[in-house]
Amino acid sequence: APAAGRTGGGVLIPDGGEGRESPEVVRFTTRLRDGVVTVEQEGAREVGYPVRVRGGEGAS
């Protein structure tokens, strides 16, 4: 999770199955605002994947 006032992010490359198609890269941004971590998927209204946030107060 990002530090207060900062953003973080990452990418997800879903398994395409047979490997014949080029994988689509899904980008995410995380923000910590007022003590709440939000995860946003680039170009989407909602995150289409389960999200687990690790860490918290005092975590490095």
Predicted model as a PDB file, atoms N, CA, C, CB and O in Angstrom, pLDDT in the B-factor column:
MODEL        1                                                                  
ATOM      1  N   ALA A   1       0.848  -1.185   0.000  1.00 51.00           N  
ATOM      2  CA  ALA A   1       0.000   0.000   0.000  1.00 51.00           C  
ATOM      3  C   ALA A   1       0.885   1.237   0.000  1.00 51.00           C  
ATOM      4  CB  ALA A   1      -0.961   0.004   1.223  1.00 51.00           C  
ATOM      5  O   ALA A   1       1.961   1.221   0.598  1.00 51.00           O  
ATOM      6  N   PRO A   2       0.465   2.283  -0.643  1.00 56.00           N  
ATOM      7  CA  PRO A   2       1.261   3.500  -0.689  1.00 56.00           C  
ATOM      8  C   PRO A   2       1.254   4.232   0.644  1.00 56.00           C  
ATOM      9  CB  PRO A   2       0.753   4.413  -1.782  1.00 56.00           C  
ATOM     10  O   PRO A   2       0.362   4.031   1.469  1.00 56.00           O  
ATOM     11  N   ALA A   3       2.245   5.076   0.848  1.00 59.00           N  
ATOM     12  CA  ALA A   3       2.299   5.914   2.037  1.00 59.00           C  
ATOM     13  C   ALA A   3       1.259   7.023   1.907  1.00 59.00           C  
ATOM     14  CB  ALA A   3       3.726   6.506   2.240  1.00 59.00           C  
ATOM     15  O   ALA A   3       0.775   7.310   0.812  1.00 59.00           O  
ATOM     16  N   ALA A   4       0.926   7.635   3.026  1.00 59.00           N  
ATOM     17  CA  ALA A   4      -0.075   8.710   3.018  1.00 59.00           C  
ATOM     18  C   ALA A   4       0.310   9.785   2.021  1.00 59.00           C  
ATOM     19  CB  ALA A   4      -0.232   9.323   4.421  1.00 59.00           C  
ATOM     20  O   ALA A   4       1.458  10.226   1.985  1.00 59.00           O  
ATOM     21  N   GLY A   5      -0.656  10.209   1.207  1.00 60.00           N  
ATOM     22  CA  GLY A   5      -0.432  11.247   0.228  1.00 60.00           C  
ATOM     23  C   GLY A   5       0.299  10.792  -1.024  1.00 60.00           C  
ATOM     24  O   GLY A   5       0.575  11.604  -1.907  1.00 60.00           O  
ATOM     25  N   ARG A   6       0.612   9.519  -1.112  1.00 65.00           N  
ATOM     26  CA  ARG A   6       1.351   8.995  -2.267  1.00 65.00           C  
ATOM     27  C   ARG A   6       0.467   8.033  -3.049  1.00 65.00           C  
ATOM     28  CB  ARG A   6       2.659   8.286  -1.817  1.00 65.00           C  
ATOM     29  O   ARG A   6      -0.579   7.599  -2.565  1.00 65.00           O  
ATOM     30  N   THR A   7       0.894   7.710  -4.249  1.00 69.00           N  
ATOM     31  CA  THR A   7       0.200   6.702  -5.042  1.00 69.00           C  
ATOM     32  C   THR A   7       1.175   5.586  -5.366  1.00 69.00           C  
ATOM     33  CB  THR A   7      -0.395   7.315  -6.341  1.00 69.00           C  
ATOM     34  O   THR A   7       2.391   5.777  -5.325  1.00 69.00           O  
ATOM     35  N   GLY A   8       0.644   4.440  -5.681  1.00 78.00           N  
ATOM     36  CA  GLY A   8       1.439   3.305  -6.111  1.00 78.00           C  
ATOM     37  C   GLY A   8       0.755   2.694  -7.309  1.00 78.00           C  
ATOM     38  O   GLY A   8      -0.169   3.283  -7.870  1.00 78.00           O  
ATOM     39  N   GLY A   9       1.194   1.538  -7.698  1.00 80.00           N  
ATOM     40  CA  GLY A   9       0.534   0.914  -8.828  1.00 80.00           C  
ATOM     41  C   GLY A   9       1.180  -0.396  -9.184  1.00 80.00           C  
ATOM     42  O   GLY A   9       2.135  -0.837  -8.545  1.00 80.00           O  
ATOM     43  N   GLY A  10       0.648  -1.006 -10.209  1.00 82.00           N  
ATOM     44  CA  GLY A  10       1.182  -2.271 -10.666  1.00 82.00           C  
ATOM     45  C   GLY A  10       0.462  -2.708 -11.913  1.00 82.00           C  
ATOM     46  O   GLY A  10      -0.466  -2.048 -12.381  1.00 82.00           O  
ATOM     47  N   VAL A  11       0.898  -3.825 -12.444  1.00 83.00           N  
ATOM     48  CA  VAL A  11       0.279  -4.371 -13.642  1.00 83.00           C  
ATOM     49  C   VAL A  11      -0.097  -5.825 -13.410  1.00 83.00           C  
ATOM     50  CB  VAL A  11       1.220  -4.241 -14.852  1.00 83.00           C  
ATOM     51  O   VAL A  11       0.475  -6.505 -12.558  1.00 83.00           O  
ATOM     52  N   LEU A  12      -1.060  -6.282 -14.178  1.00 81.00           N  
ATOM     53  CA  LEU A  12      -1.507  -7.666 -14.164  1.00 81.00           C  
ATOM     54  C   LEU A  12      -1.542  -8.126 -15.614  1.00 81.00           C  
ATOM     55  CB  LEU A  12      -2.915  -7.824 -13.464  1.00 81.00           C  
ATOM     56  O   LEU A  12      -2.086  -7.434 -16.475  1.00 81.00           O  
ATOM     57  N   ILE A  13      -0.968  -9.285 -15.886  1.00 79.00           N  
ATOM     58  CA  ILE A  13      -1.013  -9.851 -17.231  1.00 79.00           C  
ATOM     59  C   ILE A  13      -1.777 -11.166 -17.127  1.00 79.00           C  
ATOM     60  CB  ILE A  13       0.441 -10.064 -17.832  1.00 79.00           C  
ATOM     61  O   ILE A  13      -1.206 -12.193 -16.762  1.00 79.00           O  
ATOM     62  N   PRO A  14      -3.084 -11.134 -17.451  1.00 78.00           N  
ATOM     63  CA  PRO A  14      -3.895 -12.344 -17.329  1.00 78.00           C  
ATOM     64  C   PRO A  14      -3.381 -13.450 -18.254  1.00 78.00           C  
ATOM     65  CB  PRO A  14      -5.365 -12.032 -17.646  1.00 78.00           C  
ATOM     66  O   PRO A  14      -2.884 -13.172 -19.345  1.00 78.00           O  
ATOM     67  N   ASP A  15      -3.501 -14.687 -17.818  1.00 73.00           N  
ATOM     68  CA  ASP A  15      -3.107 -15.844 -18.620  1.00 73.00           C  
ATOM     69  C   ASP A  15      -4.074 -15.970 -19.789  1.00 73.00           C  
ATOM     70  CB  ASP A  15      -3.089 -17.154 -17.763  1.00 73.00           C  
ATOM     71  O   ASP A  15      -5.282 -16.110 -19.596  1.00 73.00           O  
ATOM     72  N   GLY A  16      -3.538 -15.919 -20.992  1.00 66.00           N  
ATOM     73  CA  GLY A  16      -4.365 -15.987 -22.185  1.00 66.00           C  
ATOM     74  C   GLY A  16      -4.828 -17.384 -22.539  1.00 66.00           C  
ATOM     75  O   GLY A  16      -5.599 -17.553 -23.484  1.00 66.00           O  
ATOM     76  N   GLY A  17      -4.377 -18.389 -21.807  1.00 68.00           N  
ATOM     77  CA  GLY A  17      -4.823 -19.751 -22.068  1.00 68.00           C  
ATOM     78  C   GLY A  17      -3.908 -20.466 -23.031  1.00 68.00           C  
ATOM     79  O   GLY A  17      -2.870 -20.991 -22.627  1.00 68.00           O  
ATOM     80  N   GLU A  18      -4.271 -20.496 -24.288  1.00 70.00           N  
ATOM     81  CA  GLU A  18      -3.529 -21.247 -25.300  1.00 70.00           C  
ATOM     82  C   GLU A  18      -2.215 -20.589 -25.707  1.00 70.00           C  
ATOM     83  CB  GLU A  18      -4.383 -21.430 -26.516  1.00 70.00           C  
ATOM     84  O   GLU A  18      -1.354 -21.248 -26.289  1.00 70.00           O  
ATOM     85  N   GLY A  19      -2.051 -19.324 -25.415  1.00 63.00           N  
ATOM     86  CA  GLY A  19      -0.807 -18.644 -25.755  1.00 63.00           C  
ATOM     87  C   GLY A  19      -0.728 -18.164 -27.193  1.00 63.00           C  
ATOM     88  O   GLY A  19       0.336 -17.730 -27.635  1.00 63.00           O  
ATOM     89  N   ARG A  20      -1.814 -18.230 -27.928  1.00 68.00           N  
ATOM     90  CA  ARG A  20      -1.808 -17.786 -29.324  1.00 68.00           C  
ATOM     91  C   ARG A  20      -2.066 -16.287 -29.453  1.00 68.00           C  
ATOM     92  CB  ARG A  20      -2.852 -18.553 -30.119  1.00 68.00           C  
ATOM     93  O   ARG A  20      -1.664 -15.664 -30.436  1.00 68.00           O  
ATOM     94  N   GLU A  21      -2.728 -15.722 -28.470  1.00 70.00           N  
ATOM     95  CA  GLU A  21      -3.044 -14.298 -28.524  1.00 70.00           C  
ATOM     96  C   GLU A  21      -2.074 -13.518 -27.641  1.00 70.00           C  
ATOM     97  CB  GLU A  21      -4.504 -14.043 -28.083  1.00 70.00           C  
ATOM     98  O   GLU A  21      -1.582 -14.027 -26.634  1.00 70.00           O  
ATOM     99  N   SER A  22      -1.811 -12.276 -28.037  1.00 74.00           N  
ATOM    100  CA  SER A  22      -0.971 -11.418 -27.207  1.00 74.00           C  
ATOM    101  C   SER A  22      -1.730 -11.084 -25.932  1.00 74.00           C  
ATOM    102  CB  SER A  22      -0.560 -10.119 -27.968  1.00 74.00           C  
ATOM    103  O   SER A  22      -2.906 -10.726 -25.991  1.00 74.00           O  
ATOM    104  N   PRO A  23      -1.073 -11.196 -24.775  1.00 73.00           N  
ATOM    105  CA  PRO A  23      -1.771 -10.886 -23.523  1.00 73.00           C  
ATOM    106  C   PRO A  23      -2.047  -9.392 -23.410  1.00 73.00           C  
ATOM    107  CB  PRO A  23      -0.950 -11.361 -22.316  1.00 73.00           C  
ATOM    108  O   PRO A  23      -1.281  -8.564 -23.903  1.00 73.00           O  
ATOM    109  N   GLU A  24      -3.141  -9.069 -22.760  1.00 80.00           N  
ATOM    110  CA  GLU A  24      -3.495  -7.677 -22.497  1.00 80.00           C  
ATOM    111  C   GLU A  24      -2.956  -7.318 -21.124  1.00 80.00           C  
ATOM    112  CB  GLU A  24      -5.046  -7.447 -22.580  1.00 80.00           C  
ATOM    113  O   GLU A  24      -3.168  -8.054 -20.161  1.00 80.00           O  
ATOM    114  N   VAL A  25      -2.264  -6.195 -21.026  1.00 85.00           N  
ATOM    115  CA  VAL A  25      -1.724  -5.737 -19.751  1.00 85.00           C  
ATOM    116  C   VAL A  25      -2.772  -4.867 -19.074  1.00 85.00           C  
ATOM    117  CB  VAL A  25      -0.384  -4.955 -19.946  1.00 85.00           C  
ATOM    118  O   VAL A  25      -3.262  -3.906 -19.667  1.00 85.00           O  
ATOM    119  N   VAL A  26      -3.119  -5.200 -17.834  1.00 86.00           N  
ATOM    120  CA  VAL A  26      -4.101  -4.437 -17.061  1.00 86.00           C  
ATOM    121  C   VAL A  26      -3.333  -3.636 -16.013  1.00 86.00           C  
ATOM    122  CB  VAL A  26      -5.178  -5.381 -16.389  1.00 86.00           C  
ATOM    123  O   VAL A  26      -2.574  -4.201 -15.226  1.00 86.00           O  
ATOM    124  N   ARG A  27      -3.532  -2.334 -16.005  1.00 88.00           N  
ATOM    125  CA  ARG A  27      -2.799  -1.456 -15.082  1.00 88.00           C  
ATOM    126  C   ARG A  27      -3.702  -0.998 -13.939  1.00 88.00           C  
ATOM    127  CB  ARG A  27      -2.233  -0.232 -15.834  1.00 88.00           C  
ATOM    128  O   ARG A  27      -4.889  -0.725 -14.120  1.00 88.00           O  
ATOM    129  N   PHE A  28      -3.093  -0.924 -12.761  1.00 88.00           N  
ATOM    130  CA  PHE A  28      -3.811  -0.508 -11.559  1.00 88.00           C  
ATOM    131  C   PHE A  28      -3.065   0.633 -10.885  1.00 88.00           C  
ATOM    132  CB  PHE A  28      -3.986  -1.694 -10.583  1.00 88.00           C  
ATOM    133  O   PHE A  28      -1.841   0.733 -10.979  1.00 88.00           O  
ATOM    134  N   THR A  29      -3.813   1.491 -10.205  1.00 86.00           N  
ATOM    135  CA  THR A  29      -3.250   2.551  -9.371  1.00 86.00           C  
ATOM    136  C   THR A  29      -3.828   2.410  -7.974  1.00 86.00           C  
ATOM    137  CB  THR A  29      -3.550   3.969  -9.965  1.00 86.00           C  
ATOM    138  O   THR A  29      -5.019   2.146  -7.811  1.00 86.00           O  
ATOM    139  N   THR A  30      -2.980   2.587  -6.960  1.00 85.00           N  
ATOM    140  CA  THR A  30      -3.464   2.575  -5.578  1.00 85.00           C  
ATOM    141  C   THR A  30      -3.219   3.948  -4.966  1.00 85.00           C  
ATOM    142  CB  THR A  30      -2.760   1.457  -4.738  1.00 85.00           C  
ATOM    143  O   THR A  30      -2.219   4.604  -5.255  1.00 85.00           O  
ATOM    144  N   ARG A  31      -4.145   4.367  -4.121  1.00 82.00           N  
ATOM    145  CA  ARG A  31      -4.022   5.654  -3.437  1.00 82.00           C  
ATOM    146  C   ARG A  31      -4.415   5.462  -1.970  1.00 82.00           C  
ATOM    147  CB  ARG A  31      -4.916   6.751  -4.121  1.00 82.00           C  
ATOM    148  O   ARG A  31      -5.300   4.674  -1.639  1.00 82.00           O  
ATOM    149  N   LEU A  32      -3.726   6.210  -1.106  1.00 79.00           N  
ATOM    150  CA  LEU A  32      -4.112   6.249   0.302  1.00 79.00           C  
ATOM    151  C   LEU A  32      -4.623   7.646   0.580  1.00 79.00           C  
ATOM    152  CB  LEU A  32      -2.916   5.872   1.255  1.00 79.00           C  
ATOM    153  O   LEU A  32      -3.874   8.621   0.519  1.00 79.00           O  
ATOM    154  N   ARG A  33      -5.912   7.732   0.886  1.00 76.00           N  
ATOM    155  CA  ARG A  33      -6.538   9.025   1.107  1.00 76.00           C  
ATOM    156  C   ARG A  33      -7.410   8.924   2.346  1.00 76.00           C  
ATOM    157  CB  ARG A  33      -7.367   9.475  -0.131  1.00 76.00           C  
ATOM    158  O   ARG A  33      -8.308   8.084   2.405  1.00 76.00           O  
ATOM    159  N   ASP A  34      -7.157   9.769   3.333  1.00 81.00           N  
ATOM    160  CA  ASP A  34      -7.924   9.785   4.587  1.00 81.00           C  
ATOM    161  C   ASP A  34      -7.941   8.412   5.246  1.00 81.00           C  
ATOM    162  CB  ASP A  34      -9.360  10.254   4.329  1.00 81.00           C  
ATOM    163  O   ASP A  34      -8.961   7.993   5.795  1.00 81.00           O  
ATOM    164  N   GLY A  35      -6.804   7.708   5.192  1.00 79.00           N  
ATOM    165  CA  GLY A  35      -6.682   6.416   5.859  1.00 79.00           C  
ATOM    166  C   GLY A  35      -7.306   5.250   5.113  1.00 79.00           C  
ATOM    167  O   GLY A  35      -7.340   4.135   5.632  1.00 79.00           O  
ATOM    168  N   VAL A  36      -7.806   5.490   3.891  1.00 81.00           N  
ATOM    169  CA  VAL A  36      -8.458   4.435   3.116  1.00 81.00           C  
ATOM    170  C   VAL A  36      -7.664   4.201   1.835  1.00 81.00           C  
ATOM    171  CB  VAL A  36      -9.939   4.806   2.791  1.00 81.00           C  
ATOM    172  O   VAL A  36      -7.373   5.140   1.094  1.00 81.00           O  
ATOM    173  N   VAL A  37      -7.316   2.933   1.581  1.00 82.00           N  
ATOM    174  CA  VAL A  37      -6.629   2.583   0.348  1.00 82.00           C  
ATOM    175  C   VAL A  37      -7.671   2.294  -0.722  1.00 82.00           C  
ATOM    176  CB  VAL A  37      -5.687   1.363   0.555  1.00 82.00           C  
ATOM    177  O   VAL A  37      -8.575   1.485  -0.516  1.00 82.00           O  
ATOM    178  N   THR A  38      -7.541   2.959  -1.867  1.00 84.00           N  
ATOM    179  CA  THR A  38      -8.420   2.674  -2.991  1.00 84.00           C  
ATOM    180  C   THR A  38      -7.586   2.100  -4.130  1.00 84.00           C  
ATOM    181  CB  THR A  38      -9.183   3.953  -3.447  1.00 84.00           C  
ATOM    182  O   THR A  38      -6.441   2.499  -4.340  1.00 84.00           O  
ATOM    183  N   VAL A  39      -8.172   1.163  -4.856  1.00 86.00           N  
ATOM    184  CA  VAL A  39      -7.526   0.548  -6.010  1.00 86.00           C  
ATOM    185  C   VAL A  39      -8.378   0.861  -7.221  1.00 86.00           C  
ATOM    186  CB  VAL A  39      -7.343  -0.998  -5.823  1.00 86.00           C  
ATOM    187  O   VAL A  39      -9.584   0.614  -7.221  1.00 86.00           O  
ATOM    188  N   GLU A  40      -7.750   1.408  -8.258  1.00 86.00           N  
ATOM    189  CA  GLU A  40      -8.462   1.766  -9.478  1.00 86.00           C  
ATOM    190  C   GLU A  40      -7.831   1.035 -10.654  1.00 86.00           C  
ATOM    191  CB  GLU A  40      -8.442   3.302  -9.707  1.00 86.00           C  
ATOM    192  O   GLU A  40      -6.607   0.935 -10.747  1.00 86.00           O  
ATOM    193  N   GLN A  41      -8.663   0.526 -11.546  1.00 87.00           N  
ATOM    194  CA  GLN A  41      -8.176  -0.126 -12.757  1.00 87.00           C  
ATOM    195  C   GLN A  41      -8.196   0.900 -13.881  1.00 87.00           C  
ATOM    196  CB  GLN A  41      -9.040  -1.382 -13.122  1.00 87.00           C  
ATOM    197  O   GLN A  41      -9.229   1.515 -14.145  1.00 87.00           O  
ATOM    198  N   GLU A  42      -7.059   1.087 -14.542  1.00 87.00           N  
ATOM    199  CA  GLU A  42      -6.958   2.080 -15.611  1.00 87.00           C  
ATOM    200  C   GLU A  42      -7.951   1.773 -16.726  1.00 87.00           C  
ATOM    201  CB  GLU A  42      -5.526   2.126 -16.171  1.00 87.00           C  
ATOM    202  O   GLU A  42      -8.011   0.653 -17.234  1.00 87.00           O  
ATOM    203  N   GLY A  43      -8.725   2.784 -17.094  1.00 86.00           N  
ATOM    204  CA  GLY A  43      -9.665   2.634 -18.194  1.00 86.00           C  
ATOM    205  C   GLY A  43     -10.934   1.874 -17.855  1.00 86.00           C  
ATOM    206  O   GLY A  43     -11.691   1.519 -18.758  1.00 86.00           O  
ATOM    207  N   ALA A  44     -11.189   1.612 -16.570  1.00 85.00           N  
ATOM    208  CA  ALA A  44     -12.387   0.869 -16.178  1.00 85.00           C  
ATOM    209  C   ALA A  44     -13.090   1.593 -15.041  1.00 85.00           C  
ATOM    210  CB  ALA A  44     -12.030  -0.577 -15.761  1.00 85.00           C  
ATOM    211  O   ALA A  44     -12.460   2.277 -14.234  1.00 85.00           O  
ATOM    212  N   ARG A  45     -14.395   1.432 -14.991  1.00 83.00           N  
ATOM    213  CA  ARG A  45     -15.171   2.064 -13.920  1.00 83.00           C  
ATOM    214  C   ARG A  45     -15.039   1.321 -12.607  1.00 83.00           C  
ATOM    215  CB  ARG A  45     -16.630   2.148 -14.309  1.00 83.00           C  
ATOM    216  O   ARG A  45     -15.157   1.922 -11.540  1.00 83.00           O  
ATOM    217  N   GLU A  46     -14.795   0.012 -12.671  1.00 83.00           N  
ATOM    218  CA  GLU A  46     -14.590  -0.751 -11.450  1.00 83.00           C  
ATOM    219  C   GLU A  46     -13.522  -1.808 -11.694  1.00 83.00           C  
ATOM    220  CB  GLU A  46     -15.911  -1.401 -10.972  1.00 83.00           C  
ATOM    221  O   GLU A  46     -13.281  -2.218 -12.830  1.00 83.00           O  
ATOM    222  N   VAL A  47     -12.894  -2.239 -10.618  1.00 85.00           N  
ATOM    223  CA  VAL A  47     -11.842  -3.246 -10.711  1.00 85.00           C  
ATOM    224  C   VAL A  47     -12.500  -4.600 -10.945  1.00 85.00           C  
ATOM    225  CB  VAL A  47     -10.953  -3.265  -9.420  1.00 85.00           C  
ATOM    226  O   VAL A  47     -13.376  -5.009 -10.183  1.00 85.00           O  
ATOM    227  N   GLY A  48     -12.086  -5.283 -11.985  1.00 81.00           N  
ATOM    228  CA  GLY A  48     -12.711  -6.553 -12.338  1.00 81.00           C  
ATOM    229  C   GLY A  48     -12.025  -7.761 -11.742  1.00 81.00           C  
ATOM    230  O   GLY A  48     -12.221  -8.878 -12.221  1.00 81.00           O  
ATOM    231  N   TYR A  49     -11.222  -7.563 -10.704  1.00 80.00           N  
ATOM    232  CA  TYR A  49     -10.465  -8.652 -10.082  1.00 80.00           C  
ATOM    233  C   TYR A  49     -10.578  -8.538  -8.572  1.00 80.00           C  
ATOM    234  CB  TYR A  49      -8.974  -8.626 -10.523  1.00 80.00           C  
ATOM    235  O   TYR A  49     -10.783  -7.442  -8.050  1.00 80.00           O  
ATOM    236  N   PRO A  50     -10.446  -9.663  -7.856  1.00 81.00           N  
ATOM    237  CA  PRO A  50     -10.397  -9.571  -6.395  1.00 81.00           C  
ATOM    238  C   PRO A  50      -9.118  -8.846  -5.970  1.00 81.00           C  
ATOM    239  CB  PRO A  50     -10.467 -10.987  -5.747  1.00 81.00           C  
ATOM    240  O   PRO A  50      -8.062  -9.026  -6.576  1.00 81.00           O  
ATOM    241  N   VAL A  51      -9.223  -8.042  -4.942  1.00 79.00           N  
ATOM    242  CA  VAL A  51      -8.075  -7.242  -4.472  1.00 79.00           C  
ATOM    243  C   VAL A  51      -7.837  -7.545  -3.004  1.00 79.00           C  
ATOM    244  CB  VAL A  51      -8.317  -5.707  -4.685  1.00 79.00           C  
ATOM    245  O   VAL A  51      -8.774  -7.560  -2.206  1.00 79.00           O  
ATOM    246  N   ARG A  52      -6.571  -7.788  -2.648  1.00 77.00           N  
ATOM    247  CA  ARG A  52      -6.192  -7.967  -1.250  1.00 77.00           C  
ATOM    248  C   ARG A  52      -5.111  -6.953  -0.950  1.00 77.00           C  
ATOM    249  CB  ARG A  52      -5.706  -9.430  -0.955  1.00 77.00           C  
ATOM    250  O   ARG A  52      -4.097  -6.911  -1.648  1.00 77.00           O  
ATOM    251  N   VAL A  53      -5.303  -6.128   0.081  1.00 71.00           N  
ATOM    252  CA  VAL A  53      -4.329  -5.129   0.483  1.00 71.00           C  
ATOM    253  C   VAL A  53      -3.551  -5.683   1.663  1.00 71.00           C  
ATOM    254  CB  VAL A  53      -5.014  -3.774   0.841  1.00 71.00           C  
ATOM    255  O   VAL A  53      -4.130  -6.088   2.671  1.00 71.00           O  
ATOM    256  N   ARG A  54      -2.221  -5.696   1.524  1.00 72.00           N  
ATOM    257  CA  ARG A  54      -1.367  -6.180   2.604  1.00 72.00           C  
ATOM    258  C   ARG A  54      -0.662  -4.996   3.238  1.00 72.00           C  
ATOM    259  CB  ARG A  54      -0.340  -7.224   2.087  1.00 72.00           C  
ATOM    260  O   ARG A  54      -0.380  -4.005   2.564  1.00 72.00           O  
ATOM    261  N   GLY A  55      -0.375  -5.094   4.532  1.00 64.00           N  
ATOM    262  CA  GLY A  55       0.291  -4.020   5.239  1.00 64.00           C  
ATOM    263  C   GLY A  55      -0.718  -3.163   5.958  1.00 64.00           C  
ATOM    264  O   GLY A  55      -1.892  -3.519   6.062  1.00 64.00           O  
ATOM    265  N   GLY A  56      -0.261  -2.036   6.452  1.00 58.00           N  
ATOM    266  CA  GLY A  56      -1.150  -1.141   7.180  1.00 58.00           C  
ATOM    267  C   GLY A  56      -0.323  -0.219   8.026  1.00 58.00           C  
ATOM    268  O   GLY A  56       0.847   0.021   7.730  1.00 58.00           O  
ATOM    269  N   GLU A  57      -0.907   0.297   9.063  1.00 56.00           N  
ATOM    270  CA  GLU A  57      -0.202   1.208   9.954  1.00 56.00           C  
ATOM    271  C   GLU A  57       1.069   0.558  10.476  1.00 56.00           C  
ATOM    272  CB  GLU A  57      -1.103   1.633  11.119  1.00 56.00           C  
ATOM    273  O   GLU A  57       1.039  -0.540  11.032  1.00 56.00           O  
ATOM    274  N   GLY A  58       2.171   1.243  10.292  1.00 51.00           N  
ATOM    275  CA  GLY A  58       3.444   0.748  10.816  1.00 51.00           C  
ATOM    276  C   GLY A  58       4.076  -0.332   9.960  1.00 51.00           C  
ATOM    277  O   GLY A  58       5.187  -0.770  10.260  1.00 51.00           O  
ATOM    278  N   ALA A  59       3.424  -0.766   8.927  1.00 48.00           N  
ATOM    279  CA  ALA A  59       4.002  -1.811   8.061  1.00 48.00           C  
ATOM    280  C   ALA A  59       4.982  -1.161   7.106  1.00 48.00           C  
ATOM    281  CB  ALA A  59       2.891  -2.583   7.270  1.00 48.00           C  
ATOM    282  O   ALA A  59       4.808  -0.008   6.712  1.00 48.00           O  
ATOM    283  N   SER A  60       6.007  -1.901   6.739  1.00 46.00           N  
ATOM    284  CA  SER A  60       6.975  -1.355   5.794  1.00 46.00           C  
ATOM    285  C   SER A  60       6.816  -2.023   4.448  1.00 46.00           C  
ATOM    286  CB  SER A  60       8.407  -1.532   6.312  1.00 46.00           C  
ATOM    287  O   SER A  60       7.543  -1.701   3.509  1.00 46.00           O  
TER     288      SER A  60                                                      
ENDMDL                                                                          
END                                                                             
